[in-house]
């Protein structure tokens, strides 16, 4: 088989597996096999770029960096909808529709209004050629590379004209992932096509809502909390910010998703909106099965009432219902106002809030020592769940709200996920109310708290002696994205610490079965009051020791992340490993050298230098080295292109139109040049792109280092 044929075969096969997994919930191959095939395809495309398919699944992992987003004009304006919060307004809307259609029979399609970012995607001859934001409705930003990273968005559309399977139709019993990853069974209307699905036209556009799934939002916030970063406010803002990132590789890691809800074309191939939804599903688009056809406004009301509570079982946030006239000819007859269509309206649910009494504050200590106040509440029902706690974030938030102990407070679900206190009912404040005095010492170990300049949080500096910090450092070390040591959950780490068997995570690698067998502890569930016994039996011990031994094969970037250096998350660890290559090089790096790493700012650089300067931490690293963990990354093999840059040294700053940072580094090395880690008298050229770092430019000027632009660098390659 020729390379061209193999590339085509792998592209088709991987796209098929992706379609089966994301559209039909069928996993035909395991993750390892899929990743191996994807890696093979990426290697072949690198060797034979002329054979790369336009719909290649390697686009899903991103890697393109844009210095700015181009402006695109929408072929069909992206108008906003009129909003209402009352049933009376819906009845008035229905009367206007009835009058506008001269009492013709009509139907509505009801769809959930998802809380995300409106996207427009254009296809030519079946290929995705453009993805854009709504912008002002007339023009938006071209974010095609970022849209390509969404695995549920087809890169190529091929109409099959076949009937939908039961999984595609969303018949009764369809399962929808809940917030915690559990499966929620919800009954949907039957969306079986009544007529054969037509082939997609040569040019068409689909519109949908790009969103960050709740499970992914929670995962990201857990990681940010883990490394001491401020938490994302809500999934909608997080999705919006992610779509506007310049680096599509970073976008791909956020695992965004998209529900498609609208079809547009110059050709009238559908008579109704219902037909278009079914066809888009048949063509491979991710259409939420929650939509329903309603024959009158009373059925619309029933749909609204049905989803008022049930929407909280979905894997994303919603804030209302969109009601559209079904037939396209009737939509055209009703027409538009200056801002919105007359044939559609949005019903928004009122923000779900409840009032209850703040009975106390619990201060939680995280891995980095951050002390977070959690409000203890008189239990209250909110959005289908009983709320007993709510976040108060920090001392600044307590002061801003003016909240006191035993106040009656208003509680909402922020982004419909995390309960938060939004205000105080001052009319119900009593003489019992007491000011909240933020602690000056750690609630866990009694150490005086510190508050760094410019930061809102208080911190316990007793990193090694504070019990919750020590416990969570172990939990961080063993997690899947770090050393991936399974079988150590359910309080087992706490048991090892209590027995004095481990002081640091490095001690895990010296544990023996004799030490572990027979350990037992009774845990009390604070919520239920029930007792739970955890025992180290023979099989448990075998699983733990096997997982510890297997973790030694985890790649270097996982090891670096597992160390728990503040502000060093997965992505930063990966970039440090790519740049320096080994633990020894990172340990020796100065703050200036660390600042040369892409996307590494002063805060990260200072944190890394400070961490490795600590003798205790260095001893911990040496223990891990002795245990046999991976302390070096795989050396990238660069295929030589020529020697135009031989004998010359380079460093770069900013972003570039023609290269990602990795591509720029590869081109320098492939042409005989050498990359330096920082600006010094040994540096020949500083390549300056958009949004260049001012500190690097200042130092280059002081040392008389020659600065060149991207075009000048390209010209050097042609010599």
JOGI-V321650 format. One record per residue. N is the residue number from 0. SS is DSSP state (~ for helix, > for strand, _ for the rest). Layout:
BEGIN
{{N,SS} {N,SS}}
END
This chain:
BEGIN
{{0,_} {1,_} {2,~} {3,~} {4,~} {5,~} {6,~} {7,~} {8,~} {9,~} {10,~} {11,~} {12,~} {13,~} {14,~} {15,~} {16,~} {17,~} {18,~} {19,~} {20,~} {21,~} {22,~} {23,~} {24,_} {25,_} {26,_} {27,_} {28,_} {29,_} {30,~} {31,~} {32,~} {33,~} {34,~} {35,~} {36,~} {37,~} {38,~} {39,~} {40,~} {41,~} {42,~} {43,~} {44,~} {45,~} {46,~} {47,_} {48,~} {49,~} {50,~} {51,_} {52,_} {53,_} {54,_} {55,_} {56,~} {57,~} {58,~} {59,~} {60,~} {61,_} {62,_} {63,_} {64,>} {65,_} {66,_} {67,_} {68,_} {69,_} {70,>} {71,>} {72,>} {73,_} {74,_} {75,_} {76,_} {77,_} {78,_} {79,_} {80,_} {81,_} {82,>} {83,>} {84,_} {85,_} {86,~} {87,~} {88,~} {89,~} {90,~} {91,~} {92,~} {93,~} {94,~} {95,~} {96,~} {97,~} {98,~} {99,~} {100,_} {101,_} {102,_} {103,_} {104,_} {105,_} {106,_} {107,>} {108,>} {109,>} {110,>} {111,>} {112,>} {113,>} {114,_} {115,_} {116,>} {117,>} {118,>} {119,>} {120,>} {121,>} {122,>} {123,>} {124,_} {125,_} {126,>} {127,>} {128,>} {129,>} {130,>} {131,>} {132,>} {133,_} {134,_} {135,_} {136,_} {137,_} {138,>} {139,>} {140,>} {141,>} {142,_} {143,~} {144,~} {145,~} {146,~} {147,_} {148,_} {149,_} {150,_} {151,_} {152,_} {153,_} {154,_} {155,>} {156,_} {157,_} {158,_} {159,_} {160,_} {161,_} {162,_} {163,_} {164,_} {165,~} {166,~} {167,~} {168,~} {169,_} {170,_} {171,_} {172,_} {173,_} {174,>} {175,>} {176,>} {177,_} {178,_} {179,_} {180,_} {181,_} {182,>} {183,>} {184,>} {185,_} {186,_} {187,_} {188,_} {189,_} {190,_} {191,_} {192,_} {193,_} {194,_} {195,_} {196,_} {197,_} {198,_} {199,_} {200,_} {201,_} {202,>} {203,>} {204,>} {205,>} {206,>} {207,>} {208,>} {209,>} {210,>} {211,_} {212,_} {213,~} {214,~} {215,~} {216,~} {217,~} {218,~} {219,~} {220,~} {221,~} {222,~} {223,~} {224,~} {225,~} {226,_} {227,_} {228,_} {229,_} {230,_} {231,_} {232,_} {233,_} {234,~} {235,~} {236,~} {237,~} {238,~} {239,~} {240,~} {241,~} {242,~} {243,_} {244,_} {245,_} {246,>} {247,~} {248,~} {249,~} {250,~} {251,~} {252,_} {253,_} {254,_} {255,_} {256,>} {257,>} {258,>} {259,>} {260,>} {261,>} {262,>} {263,>} {264,_} {265,_} {266,_} {267,_} {268,_} {269,_} {270,_} {271,>} {272,~} {273,~} {274,~} {275,~} {276,~} {277,~} {278,~} {279,~} {280,~} {281,~} {282,_} {283,_} {284,_} {285,_} {286,_} {287,_} {288,_} {289,_} {290,_} {291,>} {292,>} {293,>} {294,_} {295,_} {296,~} {297,~} {298,~} {299,~} {300,~} {301,~} {302,~} {303,~} {304,~} {305,~} {306,~} {307,~} {308,~} {309,~} {310,~} {311,~} {312,~} {313,_} {314,_} {315,_} {316,_} {317,>} {318,>} {319,>} {320,>} {321,>} {322,>} {323,>} {324,>} {325,_} {326,>} {327,~} {328,~} {329,~} {330,~} {331,~} {332,~} {333,~} {334,_} {335,>} {336,_} {337,_} {338,_} {339,_} {340,>} {341,_} {342,_} {343,>} {344,>} {345,>} {346,>} {347,>} {348,_} {349,_} {350,_} {351,_} {352,>} {353,>} {354,>} {355,>} {356,>} {357,>} {358,>} {359,>} {360,>} {361,>} {362,>} {363,>} {364,>} {365,_} {366,_} {367,_} {368,_} {369,>} {370,>} {371,>} {372,>} {373,>} {374,>} {375,>} {376,>} {377,>} {378,>} {379,>} {380,>} {381,>} {382,_} {383,_} {384,>} {385,>} {386,>} {387,>} {388,>} {389,>} {390,>} {391,_} {392,_} {393,_} {394,~} {395,~} {396,~} {397,~} {398,~} {399,~} {400,~} {401,_} {402,_} {403,_} {404,>} {405,_} {406,_} {407,>} {408,>} {409,>} {410,>} {411,>} {412,>} {413,>} {414,_} {415,_} {416,_} {417,>} {418,>} {419,>} {420,>} {421,>} {422,>} {423,>} {424,_} {425,~} {426,~} {427,~} {428,_} {429,_} {430,_} {431,_} {432,_} {433,>} {434,_} {435,_} {436,_} {437,_} {438,_} {439,_} {440,>} {441,_} {442,_} {443,_} {444,_} {445,_} {446,_} {447,>} {448,>} {449,>} {450,_} {451,_} {452,_} {453,_} {454,_} {455,_} {456,_} {457,>} {458,>} {459,>} {460,_} {461,_} {462,_} {463,_} {464,_} {465,_} {466,~} {467,~} {468,~} {469,~} {470,~} {471,~} {472,~} {473,~} {474,~} {475,~} {476,~} {477,~} {478,_} {479,_} {480,_} {481,_} {482,_} {483,_} {484,_} {485,_} {486,_} {487,_} {488,_} {489,_} {490,_} {491,~} {492,~} {493,~} {494,~} {495,~} {496,~} {497,~} {498,_} {499,_} {500,_} {501,_} {502,_} {503,_} {504,~} {505,~} {506,~} {507,~} {508,~} {509,~} {510,_} {511,_} {512,~} {513,~} {514,~} {515,~} {516,_} {517,_} {518,_} {519,>} {520,>} {521,>} {522,>} {523,>} {524,_} {525,_} {526,_} {527,_} {528,_} {529,_} {530,>} {531,>} {532,>} {533,>} {534,>} {535,_} {536,_} {537,~} {538,~} {539,~} {540,~} {541,~} {542,~} {543,~} {544,~} {545,~} {546,~} {547,~} {548,~} {549,~} {550,~} {551,~} {552,~} {553,_} {554,_} {555,~} {556,~} {557,~} {558,~} {559,~} {560,~} {561,~} {562,_} {563,_} {564,_} {565,_} {566,_} {567,_} {568,_} {569,~} {570,~} {571,~} {572,~} {573,~} {574,~} {575,~} {576,~} {577,~} {578,~} {579,~} {580,_} {581,>} {582,~} {583,~} {584,~} {585,~} {586,~} {587,~} {588,_} {589,_} {590,~} {591,~} {592,~} {593,~} {594,~} {595,_} {596,_} {597,_} {598,_} {599,_} {600,_} {601,~} {602,~} {603,~} {604,~} {605,~} {606,~} {607,~} {608,~} {609,~} {610,~} {611,~} {612,~} {613,_} {614,~} {615,~} {616,~} {617,~} {618,~} {619,~} {620,~} {621,~} {622,~} {623,~} {624,~} {625,~} {626,~} {627,_} {628,_} {629,_} {630,_} {631,>} {632,_} {633,_} {634,_} {635,_} {636,_} {637,_} {638,_} {639,_} {640,_} {641,_} {642,_} {643,_} {644,_} {645,_} {646,_} {647,_} {648,>} {649,>} {650,>} {651,>} {652,>} {653,_} {654,>} {655,_} {656,_} {657,_} {658,_} {659,_} {660,~} {661,~} {662,~} {663,~} {664,~} {665,~} {666,~} {667,~} {668,~} {669,~} {670,_} {671,_} {672,_} {673,>} {674,>} {675,_} {676,_} {677,_} {678,_} {679,_} {680,_} {681,_} {682,_} {683,_} {684,>} {685,>} {686,>} {687,>} {688,_} {689,>} {690,_} {691,_} {692,_} {693,~} {694,~} {695,~} {696,~} {697,~} {698,~} {699,~} {700,~} {701,~} {702,_} {703,_} {704,_} {705,>} {706,>} {707,>} {708,_} {709,~} {710,~} {711,~} {712,~} {713,~} {714,~} {715,~} {716,~} {717,_} {718,_}}
END
